[in-house]
Amino acid sequence: MTDTPSLFAADEVSRPLADRLRPHSLTEVVGQSHLLADDGPIGRMVATRRLASMVLWGPPGCGKTTIARLLAEQTGLAFEPLSATFSGVADLRKVFGAAKKRREVGQGTLLFVDEIHRFNRAQQDSFLPCVQDGTVVLVGATTENPSFELNGALLSRCQVFVLKRLDDLALELLIGRAEDLLGQPLPLDDDARHALIAMADGDGRYLLNIVEQVNPLPGPVDTAGLAAAVQKRAPLYDKSQEGHYNLISALHKAMRGSDPNAALYWLARMLDGGEDPLFIARRITRFASEDVGLADPSALQHTLAAWDAYERLGSPEGELALAQAVVYLATAPKSIAVYRGLNRATREARATGSLMPPAHILNAPTKLMKELGYGDGYRYDPDTADGFSGQNYFPDGVERTIFYEPTGNGYEHAVAERLQHWQRLRQASHPRPDAGTAPPPTTATE
């Protein structure tokens, strides 16, 4: 008697490897022990079989869907999966109706919503009553920052847990499990194996998909053979979402921290991810004024020149000009004195309103204006002995205030000395009655 092949066995082999290796318990989930261990926040919930509604926030392929399924299994809840991409309010009503019937017979429901950030605000509001009264335990999965994508009312009813991208050790563990299931080691040499992990970029599902492509190849396969056999994973970067702001922030902080190597790394990450180089040009031009300022006045010229060079050359030639500007900014002396000075002056201008300039610095193009005293007493600075008259340029009734306080960095050291010299001349040409004890001009506070 011959054995008849099982239809179920055939189906098992046809399933994607990532699905066949899906963990059967939370202890088998890799890379998320900070949440799932016995002393982790989710691990403690499972131990007491009392789940709170939650949002699982993490990159693709880190285990969000798997964790949701296992939470339902290990706490005895009915598992109701929905995708926000394909579902609407009508689908939610059906789930809520079924959950209420289960509740009447003593069974709870775990509602898993994949891509929950794709629901609009009104759809998100429809969760609130059933989450509030415990009809469902909501587990939402998202790759986007919940602070930006979910409304406050829903967030206040859920705990947000951040899942990590899978590190090299976790990905190596997945490869080992795949080899055990396939019954043979992958036909890769050591360098290609490391390259395979790097190509996955922390995405376990993508890694297992590559393993399926690589497994049938005749070995040994080197790095070049691996690159020819599989397509490189696109960098995880969304120009309109949080990754966009995270990476420009990292570039900004690296330049501010005077680290040209880290700055070049983040610049390369943005360019490789498809960021608009003109967006980078605008941001580094702002940096030249905000963070370098008068410590190196030529920094602004360098960034404008890089911007112009990119517009003339395009990619990839123009990207080198942006890199040159980034390195220049990272290695330049830094000062935010102008930035702070403008902020202080803005607050003072708003507080003092629409005061007129003092009459002596106003032009008098008409006879009436001359009769009103416009321009009376004005001294033309270039004609004075020191090229400095020391006159008052603040509105009458507004105390002279120091908004700009130069640092001792770079060119601003010379600016500071010049301002101190002018202050001495001002005090000498306009002494106060109590000049011996007169306080210096008021310094604006932050």
C-alpha positions as CSV (number, residue, x, y, z in Angstrom):
1,M,0.0,0.0,0.0
2,T,1.5,3.3,-1.0
3,D,1.2,6.4,1.1
4,T,-1.0,9.1,-0.4
5,P,0.5,12.6,-0.1
6,S,-1.4,14.8,2.4
7,L,-3.1,17.8,1.0
8,F,-2.3,19.6,4.2
9,A,1.4,18.7,3.9
10,A,1.5,20.1,0.4
11,D,-0.2,23.3,1.6
12,E,2.4,23.5,4.5
13,V,5.2,23.4,2.0
14,S,3.6,26.1,-0.2
15,R,3.2,28.5,2.6
16,P,5.8,31.3,2.7
17,L,8.7,30.6,5.0
18,A,8.0,33.6,7.2
19,D,4.5,32.2,7.9
20,R,5.8,28.7,8.5
21,L,8.3,30.1,11.1
22,R,5.8,32.3,12.8
23,P,6.4,31.8,16.6
24,H,3.9,29.7,18.6
25,S,4.5,31.5,21.9
26,L,5.7,34.9,23.0
27,T,9.0,33.3,24.3
28,E,9.9,32.5,20.7
29,V,9.5,36.1,19.5
30,V,13.0,37.5,18.8
31,G,14.3,41.0,19.5
32,Q,11.5,42.3,21.7
33,S,12.4,41.0,25.2
34,H,12.2,44.5,26.6
35,L,8.4,44.1,26.2
36,L,7.7,40.4,26.3
37,A,10.0,39.1,29.0
38,D,8.4,38.1,32.3
39,D,9.4,41.5,33.8
40,G,8.4,43.4,30.7
41,P,5.2,45.4,30.5
42,I,3.4,43.1,28.1
43,G,4.9,40.0,29.8
44,R,3.4,41.1,33.1
45,M,0.0,41.6,31.5
46,V,0.1,38.1,30.0
47,A,1.0,36.6,33.3
48,T,-2.1,38.1,34.9
49,R,-4.2,37.5,31.7
50,R,-5.4,41.1,31.9
51,L,-4.5,42.9,28.7
52,A,-4.8,46.7,28.3
53,S,-5.6,48.2,24.9
54,M,-2.3,49.1,23.2
55,V,-0.6,50.4,20.1
56,L,2.5,48.5,18.9
57,W,4.7,51.0,17.1
58,G,7.7,49.7,15.2
59,P,9.3,49.2,11.8
60,P,8.2,46.6,9.3
61,G,9.0,43.0,10.0
62,C,9.6,43.3,13.7
63,G,6.8,41.1,14.9
64,K,3.8,43.3,15.5
65,T,1.2,41.0,13.9
66,T,2.7,37.9,15.5
67,I,2.7,39.4,18.9
68,A,-1.0,40.4,18.6
69,R,-2.0,36.8,17.6
70,L,0.0,35.3,20.5
71,L,-1.5,37.8,23.0
72,A,-5.0,36.6,22.0
73,E,-4.0,32.9,22.2
74,Q,-2.2,33.2,25.6
75,T,-5.0,35.2,27.3
76,G,-8.0,33.2,25.9
77,L,-9.4,36.1,23.8
78,A,-11.1,35.7,20.4
79,F,-8.8,37.1,17.7
80,E,-10.4,39.6,15.2
81,P,-8.0,40.9,12.7
82,L,-8.7,44.0,10.5
83,S,-6.5,46.0,8.1
84,A,-7.1,49.7,8.1
85,T,-6.1,49.7,4.4
86,F,-9.2,47.6,3.4
87,S,-11.7,48.1,6.3
88,G,-14.1,50.9,7.1
89,V,-16.7,51.7,9.8
90,A,-19.1,49.1,8.6
91,D,-16.5,46.4,9.2
92,L,-15.8,47.8,12.7
93,R,-19.5,47.6,13.5
94,K,-19.7,44.0,12.6
95,V,-16.7,43.2,14.8
96,F,-18.1,45.2,17.7
97,G,-21.5,43.5,17.4
98,A,-19.8,40.0,17.5
99,A,-17.6,41.1,20.4
100,K,-20.7,42.2,22.4
101,K,-22.3,38.8,21.8
102,R,-19.1,37.0,23.0
103,R,-19.0,39.2,26.1
104,E,-22.5,38.1,27.0
105,V,-21.3,34.5,27.3
106,G,-18.1,35.5,29.1
107,Q,-15.5,35.6,26.3
108,G,-13.4,38.6,25.5
109,T,-12.2,39.8,22.1
110,L,-8.9,41.1,20.9
111,L,-9.3,43.4,18.0
112,F,-6.1,43.7,16.0
113,V,-6.0,46.6,13.6
114,D,-3.0,46.6,11.2
115,E,-1.9,49.9,9.8
116,I,-4.2,51.7,12.3
117,H,-2.7,55.0,11.4
118,R,-4.5,54.8,8.1
119,F,-7.9,55.2,9.8
120,N,-9.1,58.8,9.7
121,R,-10.1,60.7,12.8
122,A,-13.7,59.9,12.6
123,Q,-13.0,56.2,12.2
124,Q,-10.6,56.3,15.1
125,D,-13.4,57.9,17.2
126,S,-15.6,54.8,16.5
127,F,-13.3,52.7,18.7
128,L,-13.7,54.8,21.8
129,P,-17.0,53.4,23.3
130,C,-16.0,49.7,22.9
131,V,-12.5,50.3,24.1
132,Q,-13.7,52.4,27.0
133,D,-16.2,49.8,28.3
134,G,-14.0,46.8,27.6
135,T,-16.0,45.2,24.8
136,V,-12.8,44.8,22.9
137,V,-9.1,44.9,23.8
138,L,-7.7,47.0,20.9
139,V,-4.2,46.2,19.7
140,G,-3.2,48.5,16.9
141,A,-0.1,48.2,14.8
142,T,1.7,51.1,13.1
143,T,4.9,52.0,11.5
144,E,4.2,55.7,12.1
145,N,4.6,57.9,15.2
146,P,1.3,57.5,17.1
147,S,1.6,61.0,18.4
148,F,1.2,62.3,14.9
149,E,-1.2,59.8,13.4
150,L,-3.7,58.9,16.2
151,N,-6.1,61.2,17.9
152,G,-5.6,62.1,21.6
153,A,-8.8,60.5,22.8
154,L,-7.7,57.1,21.4
155,L,-4.2,57.5,22.6
156,S,-5.4,58.2,26.1
157,R,-7.1,54.8,26.2
158,C,-4.1,52.9,24.9
159,Q,-0.6,52.2,26.0
160,V,2.0,52.7,23.4
161,F,4.8,50.1,23.2
162,V,7.8,50.7,20.9
163,L,9.2,47.7,19.1
164,K,12.8,47.6,18.0
165,R,14.1,46.8,14.6
166,L,15.7,43.4,14.8
167,D,19.4,43.5,15.5
168,D,22.0,41.2,13.9
169,L,21.8,38.6,16.7
170,A,18.0,38.3,16.2
171,L,18.3,38.0,12.5
172,E,21.0,35.4,12.8
173,L,18.7,33.4,15.1
174,L,16.0,33.6,12.4
175,I,18.4,32.3,9.8
176,G,19.2,29.4,12.1
177,R,15.6,28.5,12.6
178,A,15.0,28.7,8.8
179,E,18.0,26.3,8.2
180,D,16.6,23.9,10.8
181,L,13.2,23.9,9.1
182,L,14.7,23.6,5.6
183,G,17.0,20.8,6.7
184,Q,20.2,22.3,5.3
185,P,22.5,25.3,5.8
186,L,22.2,28.2,3.4
187,P,24.7,28.0,0.5
188,L,26.4,31.2,1.5
189,D,30.0,31.9,2.5
190,D,30.6,33.9,5.6
191,D,30.8,37.3,3.9
192,A,27.6,36.7,2.0
193,R,25.9,35.6,5.2
194,H,26.8,38.9,6.8
195,A,25.7,40.7,3.7
196,L,22.4,38.9,3.8
197,I,21.8,40.2,7.4
198,A,22.8,43.7,6.3
199,M,20.4,43.7,3.4
200,A,17.5,42.8,5.7
201,D,18.0,46.1,7.5
202,G,16.3,44.9,10.7
203,D,13.2,43.4,8.9
204,G,12.7,39.8,9.9
205,R,10.0,39.1,7.3
206,Y,12.2,40.4,4.5
207,L,15.1,38.3,5.7
208,L,13.1,35.1,5.5
209,N,11.8,36.0,2.1
210,I,15.4,36.3,0.9
211,V,16.3,33.0,2.6
212,E,13.6,31.3,0.5
213,Q,15.2,32.8,-2.7
214,V,18.7,31.9,-1.7
215,N,18.1,28.3,-0.4
216,P,17.8,26.6,-3.8
217,L,21.0,28.3,-5.2
218,P,24.0,26.0,-5.9
219,G,26.7,27.0,-3.4
220,P,28.9,28.4,-2.3
221,V,27.5,31.8,-3.0
222,D,29.7,34.9,-2.4
223,T,28.6,38.5,-1.8
224,A,28.5,39.3,-5.5
225,G,26.4,36.2,-6.2
226,L,24.0,37.1,-3.5
227,A,23.6,40.7,-4.8
228,A,22.9,39.2,-8.3
229,A,20.4,36.8,-7.0
230,V,18.2,39.1,-4.8
231,Q,17.1,42.6,-5.0
232,K,18.5,45.0,-2.4
233,R,15.9,46.2,0.1
234,A,14.9,49.9,-0.3
235,P,16.0,52.0,2.7
236,L,13.3,52.5,5.3
237,Y,12.6,56.2,4.7
238,D,9.4,58.0,4.1
239,K,9.9,61.6,2.9
240,S,6.5,62.7,4.2
241,Q,6.5,60.9,7.6
242,E,8.6,60.7,10.8
243,G,11.7,59.2,9.2
244,H,12.0,62.4,7.1
245,Y,12.1,64.6,10.3
246,N,14.3,62.1,12.3
247,L,17.1,62.1,9.8
248,I,17.2,65.8,9.1
249,S,17.2,66.3,12.9
250,A,20.1,63.8,13.1
251,L,22.0,65.7,10.4
252,H,21.4,69.0,12.2
253,K,22.6,67.7,15.6
254,A,25.7,66.1,14.1
255,M,26.7,69.4,12.4
256,R,25.9,71.3,15.6
257,G,28.1,68.8,17.5
258,S,31.0,69.4,15.1
259,D,31.1,65.8,13.9
260,P,31.6,65.9,10.1
261,N,31.7,62.1,9.9
262,A,28.3,61.5,11.5
263,A,27.0,64.5,9.5
264,L,28.1,62.8,6.2
265,Y,26.5,59.6,7.3
266,W,23.1,61.1,7.9
267,L,23.4,63.1,4.7
268,A,24.2,59.9,2.8
269,R,21.2,58.2,4.5
270,M,18.9,60.9,3.4
271,L,20.1,61.0,-0.2
272,D,20.1,57.2,-0.4
273,G,16.5,57.2,0.9
274,G,15.4,59.5,-1.9
275,E,15.2,62.8,0.0
276,D,14.9,65.9,-2.1
277,P,18.4,67.4,-2.1
278,L,16.9,70.9,-2.3
279,F,15.2,70.3,1.0
280,I,18.6,69.5,2.4
281,A,20.0,72.6,0.8
282,R,17.4,74.8,2.5
283,R,17.9,73.2,5.9
284,I,21.7,73.5,5.9
285,T,21.4,77.1,4.7
286,R,19.2,77.8,7.8
287,F,21.8,76.0,9.9
288,A,24.5,78.4,8.6
289,S,22.6,81.4,10.0
290,E,21.1,79.7,13.1
291,D,24.0,77.6,14.5
292,V,27.2,79.1,12.9
293,G,26.1,82.7,12.6
294,L,28.8,85.3,12.9
295,A,31.3,82.9,14.3
296,D,32.0,82.3,10.6
297,P,30.1,84.7,8.3
298,S,31.3,82.8,5.2
299,A,29.3,79.7,6.2
300,L,26.2,81.2,4.7
301,Q,28.0,81.9,1.5
302,H,29.2,78.3,1.3
303,T,25.7,76.9,1.7
304,L,24.2,79.2,-0.8
305,A,27.0,78.3,-3.2
306,A,26.3,74.6,-2.6
307,W,22.6,75.1,-3.2
308,D,23.3,76.9,-6.5
309,A,25.8,74.2,-7.5
310,Y,23.2,71.5,-7.0
311,E,20.6,73.4,-9.0
312,R,23.1,73.8,-11.9
313,L,24.6,70.3,-11.8
314,G,21.7,68.1,-10.5
315,S,22.3,64.6,-9.2
316,P,24.7,63.0,-8.5
317,E,27.4,65.6,-9.3
318,G,25.6,68.3,-7.2
319,E,25.4,66.1,-4.1
320,L,29.2,66.5,-3.6
321,A,28.6,70.3,-3.2
322,L,26.1,69.5,-0.5
323,A,28.5,67.2,1.2
324,Q,31.2,69.9,1.0
325,A,28.9,72.4,2.7
326,V,27.9,69.9,5.4
327,V,31.5,69.2,6.3
328,Y,32.2,73.0,6.3
329,L,29.3,73.6,8.7
330,A,30.3,70.7,10.9
331,T,33.8,72.0,11.3
332,A,33.0,75.7,11.6
333,P,33.0,77.5,14.9
334,K,29.4,77.8,16.3
335,S,27.4,80.6,17.7
336,I,23.6,81.1,18.2
337,A,24.1,84.6,19.4
338,V,22.3,86.1,16.3
339,Y,19.5,83.6,16.6
340,R,19.0,84.4,20.3
341,G,19.3,88.1,19.7
342,L,16.6,88.1,17.1
343,N,14.3,86.1,19.4
344,R,14.9,88.6,22.3
345,A,14.4,91.6,20.0
346,T,11.2,90.1,18.6
347,R,9.7,89.7,22.1
348,E,10.7,93.3,23.0
349,A,9.2,94.6,19.7
350,R,5.9,92.9,20.4
351,A,5.9,94.2,24.0
352,T,6.6,97.8,23.0
353,G,4.1,98.1,20.2
354,S,4.2,100.8,17.5
355,L,6.6,103.3,19.0
356,M,8.1,105.8,16.7
357,P,11.9,106.0,16.1
358,P,13.5,108.9,17.9
359,A,13.2,112.1,15.8
360,H,16.9,112.7,15.3
361,I,17.3,109.6,13.1
362,L,14.3,110.3,10.9
363,N,14.7,111.8,7.5
364,A,13.0,115.2,6.8
365,P,12.2,115.4,3.1
366,T,9.4,118.0,3.6
367,K,9.3,121.4,5.3
368,L,6.7,120.2,7.8
369,M,8.8,117.3,8.9
370,K,11.8,119.7,9.4
371,E,9.6,122.0,11.5
372,L,8.5,119.0,13.6
373,G,12.2,118.4,14.4
374,Y,12.8,115.4,12.2
375,G,16.6,114.9,11.8
376,D,17.5,117.6,14.4
377,G,20.7,116.7,16.2
378,Y,21.6,113.7,14.0
379,R,25.3,113.1,13.8
380,Y,26.7,111.5,10.7
381,D,29.0,108.7,12.1
382,P,31.6,108.6,9.3
383,D,32.3,112.3,10.0
384,T,33.1,111.8,13.7
385,A,36.7,111.3,14.9
386,D,36.3,107.6,15.7
387,G,33.6,106.9,13.0
388,F,31.2,106.3,15.9
389,S,28.8,108.9,17.3
390,G,27.3,106.8,20.1
391,Q,23.8,108.2,19.5
392,N,20.6,106.5,20.7
393,Y,18.7,104.5,18.1
394,F,16.0,103.0,20.3
395,P,12.5,104.6,20.6
396,D,12.1,107.3,23.2
397,G,11.1,105.8,26.4
398,V,12.6,102.4,25.7
399,E,15.8,101.6,27.6
400,R,18.8,100.6,25.6
401,T,18.9,96.8,25.7
402,I,21.5,94.3,24.6
403,F,19.9,91.6,22.5
404,Y,23.0,90.4,20.7
405,E,25.7,89.0,22.9
406,P,28.6,87.6,20.7
407,T,30.5,84.6,21.8
408,G,34.3,84.3,21.8
409,N,34.0,81.7,19.0
410,G,35.7,82.3,15.6
411,Y,35.0,85.7,14.0
412,E,32.6,86.7,16.8
413,H,35.7,87.2,19.1
414,A,36.6,90.2,17.0
415,V,33.0,91.4,16.9
416,A,32.8,91.2,20.7
417,E,36.0,93.3,21.0
418,R,34.6,95.9,18.6
419,L,31.3,96.2,20.5
420,Q,33.1,96.6,23.8
421,H,35.2,99.4,22.2
422,W,32.1,101.2,20.9
423,Q,30.5,100.9,24.3
424,R,33.4,102.6,25.9
425,L,33.2,105.4,23.3
426,R,29.4,105.7,23.9
427,Q,29.9,106.1,27.7
428,A,32.6,108.6,27.1
429,S,30.6,110.8,24.7
430,H,27.3,110.5,26.6
431,P,28.3,110.2,30.3
432,R,25.5,110.0,32.9
433,P,25.4,112.2,35.9
434,D,26.4,109.1,38.0
435,A,28.8,107.7,35.4
436,G,31.0,106.3,38.1
437,T,28.3,103.9,39.3
438,A,26.1,103.7,36.2
439,P,25.0,100.1,35.3
440,P,25.7,98.8,31.8
441,P,22.8,98.7,29.3
442,T,20.1,96.2,30.1
443,T,20.7,92.7,28.7
444,A,17.6,90.9,27.5
445,T,16.9,87.5,29.0
446,E,15.8,84.4,27.3
